[in-house]
Amino acid sequence: MPQSMQTLDVQGMSCPIPVVKTAKAMKAMSPGDELEILATDPGVEPDMKAWTKQTGNELVSIDQTGKVFRVVVRKN
């Protein structure tokens, strides 16, 4: 169970904006907190996989409903 969950809506924004906004939001969060990212750019899936690997944060899940990707990352 996350300590806290925030939502970042980057629908309609293209790479690299979702990753930039995710990185900025995560800086203000505490370890164990989760961030839900809502995006419509299909590039968000490979971008988030690469970003979490690079930063050491945890990619909890990626789901797609219609055109919207729901990505959850946990700050480590």
PQR file with spaces between the fields and no chain letter, atoms N, CA, C, O and H, PARSE charges and radii, in Angstrom:
ATOM       1  N    MET     1       0.849   -1.186    0.000 -0.4000 1.5000
ATOM       2  CA   MET     1       0.000    0.000    0.000 -0.0000 2.0000
ATOM       3  C    MET     1       0.894    1.248    0.000  0.5500 1.7000
ATOM       4  O    MET     1       1.728    1.408    0.891 -0.5500 1.4000
ATOM       5  N    PRO     2       0.727    2.123   -0.983 -0.5600 1.5000
ATOM       6  CA   PRO     2       1.583    3.318   -1.023  0.2800 2.0000
ATOM       7  C    PRO     2       1.283    4.255    0.133  0.5500 1.7000
ATOM       8  O    PRO     2       0.159    4.306    0.634 -0.5500 1.4000
ATOM       9  N    GLN     3       2.295    4.992    0.548 -0.4000 1.5000
ATOM      10  CA   GLN     3       2.106    5.989    1.594 -0.0000 2.0000
ATOM      11  C    GLN     3       1.172    7.074    1.067  0.5500 1.7000
ATOM      12  O    GLN     3       0.309    7.565    1.795 -0.5500 1.4000
ATOM      13  H    GLN     3       3.208    4.950    0.141  0.4000 1.0000
ATOM      14  N    SER     4       1.343    7.443   -0.184 -0.4000 1.5000
ATOM      15  CA   SER     4       0.499    8.461   -0.788 -0.0000 2.0000
ATOM      16  C    SER     4       0.498    8.257   -2.292  0.5500 1.7000
ATOM      17  O    SER     4       1.491    7.812   -2.867 -0.5500 1.4000
ATOM      18  H    SER     4       2.043    7.045   -0.776  0.4000 1.0000
ATOM      19  N    MET     5      -0.622    8.585   -2.927 -0.4000 1.5000
ATOM      20  CA   MET     5      -0.752    8.430   -4.382 -0.0000 2.0000
ATOM      21  C    MET     5      -1.136    9.776   -4.960  0.5500 1.7000
ATOM      22  O    MET     5      -2.092   10.412   -4.518 -0.5500 1.4000
ATOM      23  H    MET     5      -1.428    8.947   -2.460  0.4000 1.0000
ATOM      24  N    GLN     6      -0.372   10.200   -5.960 -0.4000 1.5000
ATOM      25  CA   GLN     6      -0.688   11.433   -6.673 -0.0000 2.0000
ATOM      26  C    GLN     6      -0.975   11.077   -8.123  0.5500 1.7000
ATOM      27  O    GLN     6      -0.542   10.033   -8.613 -0.5500 1.4000
ATOM      28  H    GLN     6       0.405    9.684   -6.320  0.4000 1.0000
ATOM      29  N    THR     7      -1.704   11.947   -8.804 -0.4000 1.5000
ATOM      30  CA   THR     7      -2.010   11.722  -10.219 -0.0000 2.0000
ATOM      31  C    THR     7      -1.433   12.852  -11.044  0.5500 1.7000
ATOM      32  O    THR     7      -1.560   14.028  -10.701 -0.5500 1.4000
ATOM      33  H    THR     7      -2.055   12.795   -8.406  0.4000 1.0000
ATOM      34  N    LEU     8      -0.797   12.472  -12.140 -0.4000 1.5000
ATOM      35  CA   LEU     8      -0.230   13.429  -13.087 -0.0000 2.0000
ATOM      36  C    LEU     8      -0.916   13.185  -14.429  0.5500 1.7000
ATOM      37  O    LEU     8      -0.776   12.111  -15.014 -0.5500 1.4000
ATOM      38  H    LEU     8      -0.694   11.517  -12.419  0.4000 1.0000
ATOM      39  N    ASP     9      -1.655   14.180  -14.914 -0.4000 1.5000
ATOM      40  CA   ASP     9      -2.383   14.048  -16.178 -0.0000 2.0000
ATOM      41  C    ASP     9      -1.574   14.724  -17.287  0.5500 1.7000
ATOM      42  O    ASP     9      -1.478   15.950  -17.339 -0.5500 1.4000
ATOM      43  H    ASP     9      -1.769   15.052  -14.439  0.4000 1.0000
ATOM      44  N    VAL    10      -0.996   13.910  -18.168 -0.4000 1.5000
ATOM      45  CA   VAL    10      -0.215   14.443  -19.294 -0.0000 2.0000
ATOM      46  C    VAL    10      -0.849   14.008  -20.624  0.5500 1.7000
ATOM      47  O    VAL    10      -0.159   13.864  -21.634 -0.5500 1.4000
ATOM      48  H    VAL    10      -1.074   12.914  -18.126  0.4000 1.0000
ATOM      49  N    GLN    11      -2.153   13.806  -20.607 -0.4000 1.5000
ATOM      50  CA   GLN    11      -2.852   13.414  -21.830 -0.0000 2.0000
ATOM      51  C    GLN    11      -2.720   14.516  -22.876  0.5500 1.7000
ATOM      52  O    GLN    11      -2.855   15.702  -22.573 -0.5500 1.4000
ATOM      53  H    GLN    11      -2.714   13.923  -19.787  0.4000 1.0000
ATOM      54  N    GLY    12      -2.455   14.103  -24.106 -0.4000 1.5000
ATOM      55  CA   GLY    12      -2.311   15.058  -25.197 -0.0000 2.0000
ATOM      56  C    GLY    12      -0.902   15.601  -25.344  0.5500 1.7000
ATOM      57  O    GLY    12      -0.617   16.333  -26.292 -0.5500 1.4000
ATOM      58  H    GLY    12      -2.345   13.140  -24.352  0.4000 1.0000
ATOM      59  N    MET    13      -0.011   15.251  -24.415 -0.4000 1.5000
ATOM      60  CA   MET    13       1.371   15.730  -24.490 -0.0000 2.0000
ATOM      61  C    MET    13       2.262   14.644  -25.075  0.5500 1.7000
ATOM      62  O    MET    13       2.076   13.456  -24.810 -0.5500 1.4000
ATOM      63  H    MET    13      -0.242   14.656  -23.645  0.4000 1.0000
ATOM      64  N    SER    14       3.233   15.070  -25.875 -0.4000 1.5000
ATOM      65  CA   SER    14       4.131   14.124  -26.531 -0.0000 2.0000
ATOM      66  C    SER    14       5.474   14.063  -25.820  0.5500 1.7000
ATOM      67  O    SER    14       5.834   14.945  -25.040 -0.5500 1.4000
ATOM      68  H    SER    14       3.385   16.035  -26.091  0.4000 1.0000
ATOM      69  N    CYS    15       6.204   12.987  -26.116 -0.4000 1.5000
ATOM      70  CA   CYS    15       7.548   12.792  -25.595 -0.0000 2.0000
ATOM      71  C    CYS    15       8.385   14.041  -25.912  0.5500 1.7000
ATOM      72  O    CYS    15       8.270   14.556  -27.024 -0.5500 1.4000
ATOM      73  H    CYS    15       5.911   12.270  -26.749  0.4000 1.0000
ATOM      74  N    PRO    16       9.193   14.538  -25.024 -0.5600 1.5000
ATOM      75  CA   PRO    16       9.563   13.962  -23.724  0.2800 2.0000
ATOM      76  C    PRO    16       8.789   14.563  -22.552  0.5500 1.7000
ATOM      77  O    PRO    16       9.155   14.328  -21.401 -0.5500 1.4000
ATOM      78  N    ILE    17       7.729   15.331  -22.812 -0.4000 1.5000
ATOM      79  CA   ILE    17       7.028   16.050  -21.741 -0.0000 2.0000
ATOM      80  C    ILE    17       6.529   15.123  -20.617  0.5500 1.7000
ATOM      81  O    ILE    17       6.725   15.454  -19.448 -0.5500 1.4000
ATOM      82  H    ILE    17       7.432   15.521  -23.748  0.4000 1.0000
ATOM      83  N    PRO    18       5.888   13.967  -20.922 -0.5600 1.5000
ATOM      84  CA   PRO    18       5.441   13.107  -19.814  0.2800 2.0000
ATOM      85  C    PRO    18       6.581   12.689  -18.872  0.5500 1.7000
ATOM      86  O    PRO    18       6.400   12.664  -17.655 -0.5500 1.4000
ATOM      87  N    VAL    19       7.740   12.366  -19.427 -0.4000 1.5000
ATOM      88  CA   VAL    19       8.878   11.949  -18.593 -0.0000 2.0000
ATOM      89  C    VAL    19       9.415   13.141  -17.795  0.5500 1.7000
ATOM      90  O    VAL    19       9.740   13.000  -16.617 -0.5500 1.4000
ATOM      91  H    VAL    19       7.887   12.386  -20.416  0.4000 1.0000
ATOM      92  N    VAL    20       9.506   14.295  -18.422 -0.4000 1.5000
ATOM      93  CA   VAL    20      10.001   15.499  -17.739 -0.0000 2.0000
ATOM      94  C    VAL    20       9.084   15.846  -16.568  0.5500 1.7000
ATOM      95  O    VAL    20       9.558   16.123  -15.466 -0.5500 1.4000
ATOM      96  H    VAL    20       9.241   14.409  -19.379  0.4000 1.0000
ATOM      97  N    LYS    21       7.774   15.832  -16.807 -0.4000 1.5000
ATOM      98  CA   LYS    21       6.819   16.161  -15.743 -0.0000 2.0000
ATOM      99  C    LYS    21       6.814   15.087  -14.652  0.5500 1.7000
ATOM     100  O    LYS    21       6.653   15.402  -13.473 -0.5500 1.4000
ATOM     101  H    LYS    21       7.389   15.607  -17.702  0.4000 1.0000
ATOM     102  N    THR    22       6.987   13.830  -15.038 -0.4000 1.5000
ATOM     103  CA   THR    22       7.072   12.740  -14.058 -0.0000 2.0000
ATOM     104  C    THR    22       8.292   12.934  -13.160  0.5500 1.7000
ATOM     105  O    THR    22       8.188   12.829  -11.938 -0.5500 1.4000
ATOM     106  H    THR    22       7.118   13.574  -15.996  0.4000 1.0000
ATOM     107  N    ALA    23       9.445   13.217  -13.764 -0.4000 1.5000
ATOM     108  CA   ALA    23      10.675   13.416  -12.991 -0.0000 2.0000
ATOM     109  C    ALA    23      10.514   14.567  -12.008  0.5500 1.7000
ATOM     110  O    ALA    23      10.946   14.471  -10.859 -0.5500 1.4000
ATOM     111  H    ALA    23       9.529   13.302  -14.757  0.4000 1.0000
ATOM     112  N    LYS    24       9.896   15.652  -12.454 -0.4000 1.5000
ATOM     113  CA   LYS    24       9.696   16.816  -11.597 -0.0000 2.0000
ATOM     114  C    LYS    24       8.768   16.478  -10.424  0.5500 1.7000
ATOM     115  O    LYS    24       9.041   16.842   -9.281 -0.5500 1.4000
ATOM     116  H    LYS    24       9.545   15.731  -13.387  0.4000 1.0000
ATOM     117  N    ALA    25       7.671   15.778  -10.722 -0.4000 1.5000
ATOM     118  CA   ALA    25       6.712   15.411   -9.676 -0.0000 2.0000
ATOM     119  C    ALA    25       7.344   14.459   -8.659  0.5500 1.7000
ATOM     120  O    ALA    25       7.096   14.578   -7.459 -0.5500 1.4000
ATOM     121  H    ALA    25       7.448   15.481  -11.651  0.4000 1.0000
ATOM     122  N    MET    26       8.160   13.517   -9.135 -0.4000 1.5000
ATOM     123  CA   MET    26       8.774   12.525   -8.250 -0.0000 2.0000
ATOM     124  C    MET    26       9.778   13.168   -7.292  0.5500 1.7000
ATOM     125  O    MET    26       9.960   12.687   -6.174 -0.5500 1.4000
ATOM     126  H    MET    26       8.362   13.421  -10.110  0.4000 1.0000
ATOM     127  N    LYS    27      10.421   14.236   -7.716 -0.4000 1.5000
ATOM     128  CA   LYS    27      11.398   14.912   -6.849 -0.0000 2.0000
ATOM     129  C    LYS    27      10.750   15.417   -5.570  0.5500 1.7000
ATOM     130  O    LYS    27      11.391   15.452   -4.519 -0.5500 1.4000
ATOM     131  H    LYS    27      10.273   14.627   -8.625  0.4000 1.0000
ATOM     132  N    ALA    28       9.486   15.807   -5.652 -0.4000 1.5000
ATOM     133  CA   ALA    28       8.778   16.364   -4.493 -0.0000 2.0000
ATOM     134  C    ALA    28       8.135   15.281   -3.626  0.5500 1.7000
ATOM     135  O    ALA    28       7.526   15.589   -2.602 -0.5500 1.4000
ATOM     136  H    ALA    28       8.966   15.779   -6.506  0.4000 1.0000
ATOM     137  N    MET    29       8.268   14.020   -4.030 -0.4000 1.5000
ATOM     138  CA   MET    29       7.610   12.929   -3.313 -0.0000 2.0000
ATOM     139  C    MET    29       8.578   12.235   -2.362  0.5500 1.7000
ATOM     140  O    MET    29       9.795   12.385   -2.469 -0.5500 1.4000
ATOM     141  H    MET    29       8.764   13.770   -4.862  0.4000 1.0000
ATOM     142  N    SER    30       8.013   11.476   -1.431 -0.4000 1.5000
ATOM     143  CA   SER    30       8.811   10.727   -0.460 -0.0000 2.0000
ATOM     144  C    SER    30       8.957    9.279   -0.914  0.5500 1.7000
ATOM     145  O    SER    30       8.108    8.776   -1.651 -0.5500 1.4000
ATOM     146  H    SER    30       7.024   11.355   -1.344  0.4000 1.0000
ATOM     147  N    PRO    31      10.032    8.595   -0.479 -0.5600 1.5000
ATOM     148  CA   PRO    31      10.179    7.176   -0.816  0.2800 2.0000
ATOM     149  C    PRO    31       8.938    6.384   -0.386  0.5500 1.7000
ATOM     150  O    PRO    31       8.424    6.560    0.719 -0.5500 1.4000
ATOM     151  N    GLY    32       8.473    5.515   -1.280 -0.4000 1.5000
ATOM     152  CA   GLY    32       7.280    4.712   -1.023 -0.0000 2.0000
ATOM     153  C    GLY    32       6.023    5.321   -1.618  0.5500 1.7000
ATOM     154  O    GLY    32       5.024    4.624   -1.800 -0.5500 1.4000
ATOM     155  H    GLY    32       8.891    5.372   -2.177  0.4000 1.0000
ATOM     156  N    ASP    33       6.058    6.622   -1.925 -0.4000 1.5000
ATOM     157  CA   ASP    33       4.902    7.263   -2.559 -0.0000 2.0000
ATOM     158  C    ASP    33       4.775    6.770   -3.998  0.5500 1.7000
ATOM     159  O    ASP    33       5.763    6.403   -4.635 -0.5500 1.4000
ATOM     160  H    ASP    33       6.869    7.188   -1.777  0.4000 1.0000
ATOM     161  N    GLU    34       3.548    6.770   -4.491 -0.4000 1.5000
ATOM     162  CA   GLU    34       3.303    6.360   -5.875 -0.0000 2.0000
ATOM     163  C    GLU    34       2.718    7.507   -6.678  0.5500 1.7000
ATOM     164  O    GLU    34       1.990    8.355   -6.162 -0.5500 1.4000
ATOM     165  H    GLU    34       2.746    7.068   -3.973  0.4000 1.0000
ATOM     166  N    LEU    35       3.062    7.504   -7.960 -0.4000 1.5000
ATOM     167  CA   LEU    35       2.555    8.500   -8.892 -0.0000 2.0000
ATOM     168  C    LEU    35       1.832    7.773  -10.014  0.5500 1.7000
ATOM     169  O    LEU    35       2.388    6.883  -10.657 -0.5500 1.4000
ATOM     170  H    LEU    35       3.654    6.816   -8.379  0.4000 1.0000
ATOM     171  N    GLU    36       0.583    8.167  -10.240 -0.4000 1.5000
ATOM     172  CA   GLU    36      -0.212    7.635  -11.346 -0.0000 2.0000
ATOM     173  C    GLU    36      -0.096    8.643  -12.483  0.5500 1.7000
ATOM     174  O    GLU    36      -0.415    9.820  -12.314 -0.5500 1.4000
ATOM     175  H    GLU    36       0.131    8.890   -9.717  0.4000 1.0000
ATOM     176  N    ILE    37       0.362    8.174  -13.641 -0.4000 1.5000
ATOM     177  CA   ILE    37       0.518    9.041  -14.808 -0.0000 2.0000
ATOM     178  C    ILE    37      -0.535    8.620  -15.842  0.5500 1.7000
ATOM     179  O    ILE    37      -0.628    7.446  -16.203 -0.5500 1.4000
ATOM     180  H    ILE    37       0.621    7.218  -13.778  0.4000 1.0000
ATOM     181  N    LEU    38      -1.317    9.584  -16.307 -0.4000 1.5000
ATOM     182  CA   LEU    38      -2.309    9.335  -17.357 -0.0000 2.0000
ATOM     183  C    LEU    38      -1.798    9.993  -18.626  0.5500 1.7000
ATOM     184  O    LEU    38      -1.633   11.212  -18.675 -0.5500 1.4000
ATOM     185  H    LEU    38      -1.242   10.537  -16.014  0.4000 1.0000
ATOM     186  N    ALA    39      -1.547    9.190  -19.655 -0.4000 1.5000
ATOM     187  CA   ALA    39      -0.949    9.702  -20.885 -0.0000 2.0000
ATOM     188  C    ALA    39      -1.621    9.093  -22.108  0.5500 1.7000
ATOM     189  O    ALA    39      -2.195    8.006  -22.043 -0.5500 1.4000
ATOM     190  H    ALA    39      -1.681    8.200  -19.615  0.4000 1.0000
ATOM     191  N    THR    40      -1.537    9.812  -23.221 -0.4000 1.5000
ATOM     192  CA   THR    40      -2.088    9.298  -24.475 -0.0000 2.0000
ATOM     193  C    THR    40      -0.994    9.014  -25.497  0.5500 1.7000
ATOM     194  O    THR    40      -1.282    8.469  -26.563 -0.5500 1.4000
ATOM     195  H    THR    40      -1.071   10.695  -23.273  0.4000 1.0000
ATOM     196  N    ASP    41       0.244    9.367  -25.200 -0.4000 1.5000
ATOM     197  CA   ASP    41       1.368    9.127  -26.114 -0.0000 2.0000
ATOM     198  C    ASP    41       1.822    7.674  -25.957  0.5500 1.7000
ATOM     199  O    ASP    41       2.267    7.290  -24.875 -0.5500 1.4000
ATOM     200  H    ASP    41       0.478    9.809  -24.334  0.4000 1.0000
ATOM     201  N    PRO    42       1.720    6.855  -27.018 -0.5600 1.5000
ATOM     202  CA   PRO    42       2.129    5.452  -26.906  0.2800 2.0000
ATOM     203  C    PRO    42       3.600    5.289  -26.503  0.5500 1.7000
ATOM     204  O    PRO    42       3.996    4.239  -25.998 -0.5500 1.4000
ATOM     205  N    GLY    43       4.397    6.326  -26.728 -0.4000 1.5000
ATOM     206  CA   GLY    43       5.810    6.272  -26.347 -0.0000 2.0000
ATOM     207  C    GLY    43       6.011    6.274  -24.849  0.5500 1.7000
ATOM     208  O    GLY    43       7.126    6.056  -24.375 -0.5500 1.4000
ATOM     209  H    GLY    43       4.075    7.179  -27.139  0.4000 1.0000
ATOM     210  N    VAL    44       4.945    6.519  -24.089 -0.4000 1.5000
ATOM     211  CA   VAL    44       5.088    6.585  -22.630 -0.0000 2.0000
ATOM     212  C    VAL    44       5.512    5.225  -22.065  0.5500 1.7000
ATOM     213  O    VAL    44       6.215    5.174  -21.056 -0.5500 1.4000
ATOM     214  H    VAL    44       4.040    6.697  -24.474  0.4000 1.0000
ATOM     215  N    GLU    45       5.096    4.131  -22.696 -0.4000 1.5000
ATOM     216  CA   GLU    45       5.450    2.805  -22.167 -0.0000 2.0000
ATOM     217  C    GLU    45       6.957    2.554  -22.229  0.5500 1.7000
ATOM     218  O    GLU    45       7.561    2.288  -21.189 -0.5500 1.4000
ATOM     219  H    GLU    45       4.525    4.173  -23.515  0.4000 1.0000
ATOM     220  N    PRO    46       7.595    2.629  -23.413 -0.5600 1.5000
ATOM     221  CA   PRO    46       9.050    2.423  -23.425  0.2800 2.0000
ATOM     222  C    PRO    46       9.810    3.516  -22.669  0.5500 1.7000
ATOM     223  O    PRO    46      10.847    3.250  -22.061 -0.5500 1.4000
ATOM     224  N    ASP    47       9.290    4.746  -22.709 -0.4000 1.5000
ATOM     225  CA   ASP    47       9.953    5.853  -22.003 -0.0000 2.0000
ATOM     226  C    ASP    47       9.970    5.607  -20.497  0.5500 1.7000
ATOM     227  O    ASP    47      11.001    5.799  -19.853 -0.5500 1.4000
ATOM     228  H    ASP    47       8.448    4.962  -23.203  0.4000 1.0000
ATOM     229  N    MET    48       8.847    5.188  -19.933 -0.4000 1.5000
ATOM     230  CA   MET    48       8.773    4.967  -18.480 -0.0000 2.0000
ATOM     231  C    MET    48       9.598    3.757  -18.059  0.5500 1.7000
ATOM     232  O    MET    48      10.193    3.749  -16.981 -0.5500 1.4000
ATOM     233  H    MET    48       8.009    5.033  -20.457  0.4000 1.0000
ATOM     234  N    LYS    49       9.632    2.731  -18.917 -0.4000 1.5000
ATOM     235  CA   LYS    49      10.474    1.567  -18.603 -0.0000 2.0000
ATOM     236  C    LYS    49      11.941    1.990  -18.532  0.5500 1.7000
ATOM     237  O    LYS    49      12.669    1.585  -17.626 -0.5500 1.4000
ATOM     238  H    LYS    49       9.149    2.737  -19.792  0.4000 1.0000
ATOM     239  N    ALA    50      12.363    2.800  -19.486 -0.4000 1.5000
ATOM     240  CA   ALA    50      13.758    3.270  -19.511 -0.0000 2.0000
ATOM     241  C    ALA    50      14.035    4.228  -18.357  0.5500 1.7000
ATOM     242  O    ALA    50      15.081    4.147  -17.714 -0.5500 1.4000
ATOM     243  H    ALA    50      11.772    3.130  -20.222  0.4000 1.0000
ATOM     244  N    TRP    51      13.092    5.138  -18.097 -0.4000 1.5000
ATOM     245  CA   TRP    51      13.293    6.136  -17.046 -0.0000 2.0000
ATOM     246  C    TRP    51      13.391    5.486  -15.664  0.5500 1.7000
ATOM     247  O    TRP    51      14.254    5.856  -14.867 -0.5500 1.4000
ATOM     248  H    TRP    51      12.243    5.204  -18.619  0.4000 1.0000
ATOM     249  N    THR    52      12.508    4.515  -15.374 -0.4000 1.5000
ATOM     250  CA   THR    52      12.550    3.885  -14.051 -0.0000 2.0000
ATOM     251  C    THR    52      13.834    3.071  -13.893  0.5500 1.7000
ATOM     252  O    THR    52      14.417    3.037  -12.809 -0.5500 1.4000
ATOM     253  H    THR    52      11.808    4.215  -16.022  0.4000 1.0000
ATOM     254  N    LYS    53      14.269    2.425  -14.953 -0.4000 1.5000
ATOM     255  CA   LYS    53      15.521    1.658  -14.892 -0.0000 2.0000
ATOM     256  C    LYS    53      16.701    2.606  -14.630  0.5500 1.7000
ATOM     257  O    LYS    53      17.591    2.295  -13.839 -0.5500 1.4000
ATOM     258  H    LYS    53      13.795    2.452  -15.833  0.4000 1.0000
ATOM     259  N    GLN    54      16.695    3.735  -15.284 -0.4000 1.5000
ATOM     260  CA   GLN    54      17.773    4.722  -15.175 -0.0000 2.0000
ATOM     261  C    GLN    54      17.792    5.387  -13.795  0.5500 1.7000
ATOM     262  O    GLN    54      18.864    5.660  -13.255 -0.5500 1.4000
ATOM     263  H    GLN    54      15.972    3.988  -15.926  0.4000 1.0000
ATOM     264  N    THR    55      16.613    5.647  -13.225 -0.4000 1.5000
ATOM     265  CA   THR    55      16.534    6.402  -11.969 -0.0000 2.0000
ATOM     266  C    THR    55      16.457    5.518  -10.732  0.5500 1.7000
ATOM     267  O    THR    55      16.643    6.007   -9.617 -0.5500 1.4000
ATOM     268  H    THR    55      15.742    5.425  -13.664  0.4000 1.0000
ATOM     269  N    GLY    56      16.187    4.226  -10.905 -0.4000 1.5000
ATOM     270  CA   GLY    56      16.071    3.342   -9.754 -0.0000 2.0000
ATOM     271  C    GLY    56      14.694    3.360   -9.100  0.5500 1.7000
ATOM     272  O    GLY    56      14.495    2.745   -8.053 -0.5500 1.4000
ATOM     273  H    GLY    56      16.036    3.829  -11.810  0.4000 1.0000
ATOM     274  N    ASN    57      13.741    4.063   -9.713 -0.4000 1.5000
ATOM     275  CA   ASN    57      12.370    4.026   -9.207 -0.0000 2.0000
ATOM     276  C    ASN    57      11.689    2.766   -9.742  0.5500 1.7000
ATOM     277  O    ASN    57      12.176    2.146  -10.688 -0.5500 1.4000
ATOM     278  H    ASN    57      13.902    4.563  -10.563  0.4000 1.0000
ATOM     279  N    GLU    58      10.573    2.395   -9.140 -0.4000 1.5000
ATOM     280  CA   GLU    58       9.909    1.143   -9.499 -0.0000 2.0000
ATOM     281  C    GLU    58       8.708    1.380  -10.405  0.5500 1.7000
ATOM     282  O    GLU    58       7.830    2.186  -10.098 -0.5500 1.4000
ATOM     283  H    GLU    58      10.177    2.899   -8.372  0.4000 1.0000
ATOM     284  N    LEU    59       8.685    0.668  -11.522 -0.4000 1.5000
ATOM     285  CA   LEU    59       7.529    0.696  -12.413 -0.0000 2.0000
ATOM     286  C    LEU    59       6.538   -0.332  -11.876  0.5500 1.7000
ATOM     287  O    LEU    59       6.773   -1.536  -11.987 -0.5500 1.4000
ATOM     288  H    LEU    59       9.399    0.013  -11.771  0.4000 1.0000
ATOM     289  N    VAL    60       5.445    0.128  -11.300 -0.4000 1.5000
ATOM     290  CA   VAL    60       4.479   -0.754  -10.659 -0.0000 2.0000
ATOM     291  C    VAL    60       3.569   -1.398  -11.702  0.5500 1.7000
ATOM     292  O    VAL    60       3.338   -2.606  -11.667 -0.5500 1.4000
ATOM     293  H    VAL    60       5.254    1.106  -11.210  0.4000 1.0000
ATOM     294  N    SER    61       3.052   -0.587  -12.633 -0.4000 1.5000
ATOM     295  CA   SER    61       2.139   -1.128  -13.641 -0.0000 2.0000
ATOM     296  C    SER    61       1.979   -0.168  -14.815  0.5500 1.7000
ATOM     297  O    SER    61       2.174    1.042  -14.694 -0.5500 1.4000
ATOM     298  H    SER    61       3.240    0.395  -12.661  0.4000 1.0000
ATOM     299  N    ILE    62       1.616   -0.753  -15.952 -0.4000 1.5000
ATOM     300  CA   ILE    62       1.210    0.025  -17.129 -0.0000 2.0000
ATOM     301  C    ILE    62      -0.034   -0.660  -17.682  0.5500 1.7000
ATOM     302  O    ILE    62      -0.003   -1.839  -18.035 -0.5500 1.4000
ATOM     303  H    ILE    62       1.457   -1.736  -16.049  0.4000 1.0000
ATOM     304  N    ASP    63      -1.120    0.088  -17.754 -0.4000 1.5000
ATOM     305  CA   ASP    63      -2.371   -0.431  -18.323 -0.0000 2.0000
ATOM     306  C    ASP    63      -2.822    0.527  -19.410  0.5500 1.7000
ATOM     307  O    ASP    63      -2.500    1.715  -19.384 -0.5500 1.4000
ATOM     308  H    ASP    63      -1.146    1.045  -17.468  0.4000 1.0000
ATOM     309  N    GLN    64      -3.575   -0.007  -20.370 -0.4000 1.5000
ATOM     310  CA   GLN    64      -4.122    0.848  -21.416 -0.0000 2.0000
ATOM     311  C    GLN    64      -5.617    0.621  -21.523  0.5500 1.7000
ATOM     312  O    GLN    64      -6.074   -0.516  -21.634 -0.5500 1.4000
ATOM     313  H    GLN    64      -3.837   -0.972  -20.391  0.4000 1.0000
ATOM     314  N    THR    65      -6.377    1.703  -21.488 -0.4000 1.5000
ATOM     315  CA   THR    65      -7.823    1.656  -21.691 -0.0000 2.0000
ATOM     316  C    THR    65      -8.124    2.625  -22.823  0.5500 1.7000
ATOM     317  O    THR    65      -8.003    3.839  -22.661 -0.5500 1.4000
ATOM     318  H    THR    65      -6.006    2.627  -21.397  0.4000 1.0000
ATOM     319  N    GLY    66      -8.517    2.082  -23.968 -0.4000 1.5000
ATOM     320  CA   GLY    66      -8.714    2.940  -25.141 -0.0000 2.0000
ATOM     321  C    GLY    66      -7.387    3.571  -25.516  0.5500 1.7000
ATOM     322  O    GLY    66      -6.397    2.869  -25.722 -0.5500 1.4000
ATOM     323  H    GLY    66      -8.615    1.095  -24.099  0.4000 1.0000
ATOM     324  N    LYS    67      -7.363    4.891  -25.604 -0.4000 1.5000
ATOM     325  CA   LYS    67      -6.130    5.596  -25.982 -0.0000 2.0000
ATOM     326  C    LYS    67      -5.334    6.056  -24.768  0.5500 1.7000
ATOM     327  O    LYS    67      -4.260    6.639  -24.914 -0.5500 1.4000
ATOM     328  H    LYS    67      -8.167    5.461  -25.437  0.4000 1.0000
ATOM     329  N    VAL    68      -5.855    5.797  -23.573 -0.4000 1.5000
ATOM     330  CA   VAL    68      -5.212    6.315  -22.364 -0.0000 2.0000
ATOM     331  C    VAL    68      -4.363    5.237  -21.683  0.5500 1.7000
ATOM     332  O    VAL    68      -4.838    4.145  -21.373 -0.5500 1.4000
ATOM     333  H    VAL    68      -6.727    5.323  -23.454  0.4000 1.0000
ATOM     334  N    PHE    69      -3.104    5.580  -21.463 -0.4000 1.5000
ATOM     335  CA   PHE    69      -2.199    4.716  -20.714 -0.0000 2.0000
ATOM     336  C    PHE    69      -2.213    5.171  -19.261  0.5500 1.7000
ATOM     337  O    PHE    69      -2.141    6.369  -18.986 -0.5500 1.4000
ATOM     338  H    PHE    69      -2.718    6.468  -21.715  0.4000 1.0000
ATOM     339  N    ARG    70      -2.306    4.230  -18.334 -0.4000 1.5000
ATOM     340  CA   ARG    70      -2.239    4.522  -16.906 -0.0000 2.0000
ATOM     341  C    ARG    70      -0.964    3.847  -16.395  0.5500 1.7000
ATOM     342  O    ARG    70      -0.862    2.621  -16.360 -0.5500 1.4000
ATOM     343  H    ARG    70      -2.366    3.257  -18.558  0.4000 1.0000
ATOM     344  N    VAL    71      -0.015    4.663  -16.010 -0.4000 1.5000
ATOM     345  CA   VAL    71       1.279    4.181  -15.533 -0.0000 2.0000
ATOM     346  C    VAL    71       1.380    4.502  -14.049  0.5500 1.7000
ATOM     347  O    VAL    71       1.065    5.615  -13.627 -0.5500 1.4000
ATOM     348  H    VAL    71      -0.098    5.659  -16.039  0.4000 1.0000
ATOM     349  N    VAL    72       1.818    3.532  -13.262 -0.4000 1.5000
ATOM     350  CA   VAL    72       2.037    3.781  -11.832 -0.0000 2.0000
ATOM     351  C    VAL    72       3.515    3.520  -11.534  0.5500 1.7000
ATOM     352  O    VAL    72       4.043    2.451  -11.842 -0.5500 1.4000
ATOM     353  H    VAL    72       2.074    2.628  -13.605  0.4000 1.0000
ATOM     354  N    VAL    73       4.170    4.514  -10.931 -0.4000 1.5000
ATOM     355  CA   VAL    73       5.570    4.368  -10.524 -0.0000 2.0000
ATOM     356  C    VAL    73       5.675    4.666   -9.024  0.5500 1.7000
ATOM     357  O    VAL    73       4.955    5.505   -8.484 -0.5500 1.4000
ATOM     358  H    VAL    73       3.741    5.382  -10.682  0.4000 1.0000
ATOM     359  N    ARG    74       6.598    3.950   -8.373 -0.4000 1.5000
ATOM     360  CA   ARG    74       6.818    4.134   -6.941 -0.0000 2.0000
ATOM     361  C    ARG    74       8.206    4.711   -6.738  0.5500 1.7000
ATOM     362  O    ARG    74       9.183    4.243   -7.322 -0.5500 1.4000
ATOM     363  H    ARG    74       7.184    3.268   -8.812  0.4000 1.0000
ATOM     364  N    LYS    75       8.273    5.730   -5.906 -0.4000 1.5000
ATOM     365  CA   LYS    75       9.574    6.350   -5.625 -0.0000 2.0000
ATOM     366  C    LYS    75      10.357    5.480   -4.653  0.5500 1.7000
ATOM     367  O    LYS    75       9.842    5.074   -3.610 -0.5500 1.4000
ATOM     368  H    LYS    75       7.479    6.110   -5.432  0.4000 1.0000
ATOM     369  N    ASN    76      11.606    5.199   -5.006 -0.4000 1.5000
ATOM     370  CA   ASN    76      12.482    4.413   -4.132 -0.0000 2.0000
ATOM     371  C    ASN    76      13.473    5.310   -3.431  0.5500 1.7000
ATOM     372  O    ASN    76      14.296    4.831   -2.651 -0.5500 1.4000
ATOM     373  H    ASN    76      12.024    5.528   -5.853  0.4000 1.0000
